[in-house]
Amino acid sequence: MPKPLNLIVACAANRVIGRAGRLPFEIPEDKAWFHAQTAGTVVVLGRICYQTWPKVQADGRQPVVLTSDRALATPSVKVAGSVPEALALAQALPGDIMICGGQRIYEETLPLADRLLLTLVHADVPGDTWFPEWRHLDWRESWRKESADANYRYTFSVLERVR
Ligand SMILES: NC(=O)c1ccc[n+]([C@@H]2O[C@H](COP(=O)([O-])OP(=O)(O)OC[C@H]3O[C@@H](n4cnc5c(N)ncnc54)[C@H](OP(=O)(O)O)[C@@H]3O)[C@@H](O)[C@H]2O)c1
């Protein structure tokens, strides 16, 4: 039995997820949620996400990095040149699989996703990277929490794919 594929993302109302290599919003509660949900898991992520997250291996995370640069591989960092290769490596490692983006990886894996851990930020923000449209797919919401800080209102939800 393959392990389920979980995608985790914080997405603005206009589906923006990034700007100039960084998050397009600063939401401490979402950062804490992301770190807690990905601790001890196999994190599948693109090269830019990997290089901008120096502490990725803290808390027992095992990175599988999508890149054409095989030199990024180390004994504890797996490297894959395609999504199918990354998912095969992730399936072979112990621990839940968390797909952490960016854009192209989300686009290629959303059709395969079993669960979406979505933080929906209720604002349109400027940016240069997007999460693909997910609302046309069938999901069952298994958990939800509304929250806000001084700058944003946002909803955490866990969406289970209905097939
Ligand atoms: N809001 C969120 O939850 C969230 C989550 C993730 C990212 N982000 C934001 O998104 C931005 C980074 O994402 P990004 O999309 O620009 O970059 P990325 O996915 O982190 O990295 C892009 C690189 O990954 C490799 N890659 C991606 N897809 C591949 C594929 N299918 N096969 C082989 N290699 C592949 C390529 O590496 P090489 O060039 O080395 O070949 C590509 O240049 C940042 O602004 C970040 O903050 C936000």
The ligand as an SDF file (V2000), in Angstrom:
LIG
                    3D

 48 52  0  0  0  0  0  0  0  0999 V2000
    2.8600   29.6600    0.6850 N   0  0  0  0  0  0  0  0  0  0  0  0
    3.3580   28.4320    0.6850 C   0  0  0  0  0  0  0  0  0  0  0  0
    2.8290   27.5270    1.3430 O   0  0  0  0  0  0  0  0  0  0  0  0
    4.5780   28.1550   -0.1300 C   0  0  0  0  0  0  0  0  0  0  0  0
    5.0410   26.8500   -0.2750 C   0  0  0  0  0  0  0  0  0  0  0  0
    6.1450   26.6280   -1.0740 C   0  0  0  0  0  0  0  0  0  0  0  0
    6.7720   27.6840   -1.6970 C   0  0  0  0  0  0  0  0  0  0  0  0
    6.3040   28.9420   -1.5080 N   0  0  0  0  0  0  0  0  0  0  0  0
    6.9470   30.0730   -2.1900 C   0  0  0  0  0  0  0  0  0  0  0  0
    7.1260   29.7470   -3.5500 O   0  0  0  0  0  0  0  0  0  0  0  0
    8.3750   30.2500   -3.9940 C   0  0  0  0  0  0  0  0  0  0  0  0
    9.2900   29.0790   -4.3550 C   0  0  0  0  0  0  0  0  0  0  0  0
    8.6330   28.2120   -5.2520 O   0  0  0  0  0  0  0  0  0  0  0  0
    9.0590   28.0740   -6.7820 P   0  0  0  0  0  0  0  0  0  0  0  0
    7.9240   27.4160   -7.4690 O   0  0  0  0  0  0  0  0  0  0  0  0
    9.5350   29.4040   -7.2680 O   0  0  0  0  0  0  0  0  0  0  0  0
   10.3630   27.1730   -6.6880 O   0  0  0  0  0  0  0  0  0  0  0  0
   10.6670   25.6850   -6.1480 P   0  0  0  0  0  0  0  0  0  0  0  0
    9.6080   24.7390   -6.5810 O   0  0  0  0  0  0  0  0  0  0  0  0
   11.0050   25.7260   -4.7120 O   0  0  0  0  0  0  0  0  0  0  0  0
   12.0160   25.4220   -6.9280 O   0  0  0  0  0  0  0  0  0  0  0  0
   12.0300   25.4570   -8.3430 C   0  0  0  0  0  0  0  0  0  0  0  0
   13.1130   24.5100   -8.7940 C   0  0  0  0  0  0  0  0  0  0  0  0
   12.8050   23.1860   -8.3720 O   0  0  0  0  0  0  0  0  0  0  0  0
   13.1490   22.2790   -9.3950 C   0  0  0  0  0  0  0  0  0  0  0  0
   11.9110   21.6820   -9.9020 N   0  0  0  0  0  0  0  0  0  0  0  0
   10.6650   22.1270   -9.7020 C   0  0  0  0  0  0  0  0  0  0  0  0
    9.7800   21.2830  -10.2650 N   0  0  0  0  0  0  0  0  0  0  0  0
   10.4940   20.3000  -10.8110 C   0  0  0  0  0  0  0  0  0  0  0  0
   10.1530   19.1190  -11.5280 C   0  0  0  0  0  0  0  0  0  0  0  0
    8.8810   18.8050  -11.7670 N   0  0  0  0  0  0  0  0  0  0  0  0
   11.1390   18.3170  -11.9380 N   0  0  0  0  0  0  0  0  0  0  0  0
   12.4320   18.6310  -11.6950 C   0  0  0  0  0  0  0  0  0  0  0  0
   12.8200   19.7350  -11.0130 N   0  0  0  0  0  0  0  0  0  0  0  0
   11.8600   20.5420  -10.5780 C   0  0  0  0  0  0  0  0  0  0  0  0
   13.9430   23.0690  -10.4180 C   0  0  0  0  0  0  0  0  0  0  0  0
   15.2530   23.0790   -9.8790 O   0  0  0  0  0  0  0  0  0  0  0  0
   16.6180   23.3060  -10.7200 P   0  0  0  0  0  0  0  0  0  0  0  0
   16.5340   24.6940  -11.2530 O   0  0  0  0  0  0  0  0  0  0  0  0
   17.6950   23.1420   -9.6820 O   0  0  0  0  0  0  0  0  0  0  0  0
   16.6530   22.2440  -11.7750 O   0  0  0  0  0  0  0  0  0  0  0  0
   13.2910   24.4320  -10.2810 C   0  0  0  0  0  0  0  0  0  0  0  0
   14.0860   25.4860  -10.7700 O   0  0  0  0  0  0  0  0  0  0  0  0
    8.9340   31.0720   -2.8580 C   0  0  0  0  0  0  0  0  0  0  0  0
    8.4950   32.4060   -2.9790 O   0  0  0  0  0  0  0  0  0  0  0  0
    8.3200   30.4020   -1.6510 C   0  0  0  0  0  0  0  0  0  0  0  0
    8.2630   31.2570   -0.5300 O   0  0  0  0  0  0  0  0  0  0  0  0
    5.2360   29.1880   -0.7570 C   0  0  0  0  0  0  0  0  0  0  0  0
  1  2  1  0
  2  3  2  0
  2  4  1  0
  4  5  1  0
  4 48  2  0
  5  6  2  0
  6  7  1  0
  7  8  2  0
  8  9  1  0
  8 48  1  0
  9 10  1  0
  9 46  1  0
 10 11  1  0
 11 12  1  0
 11 44  1  0
 12 13  1  0
 13 14  1  0
 14 15  2  0
 14 16  1  0
 14 17  1  0
 17 18  1  0
 18 19  2  0
 18 20  1  0
 18 21  1  0
 21 22  1  0
 22 23  1  0
 23 24  1  0
 23 42  1  0
 24 25  1  0
 25 26  1  0
 25 36  1  0
 26 27  1  0
 26 35  1  0
 27 28  2  0
 28 29  1  0
 29 30  1  0
 29 35  2  0
 30 31  1  0
 30 32  2  0
 32 33  1  0
 33 34  2  0
 34 35  1  0
 36 37  1  0
 36 42  1  0
 37 38  1  0
 38 39  2  0
 38 40  1  0
 38 41  1  0
 42 43  1  0
 44 45  1  0
 44 46  1  0
 46 47  1  0
M  CHG  2   8   1  16  -1
M  END
$$$$
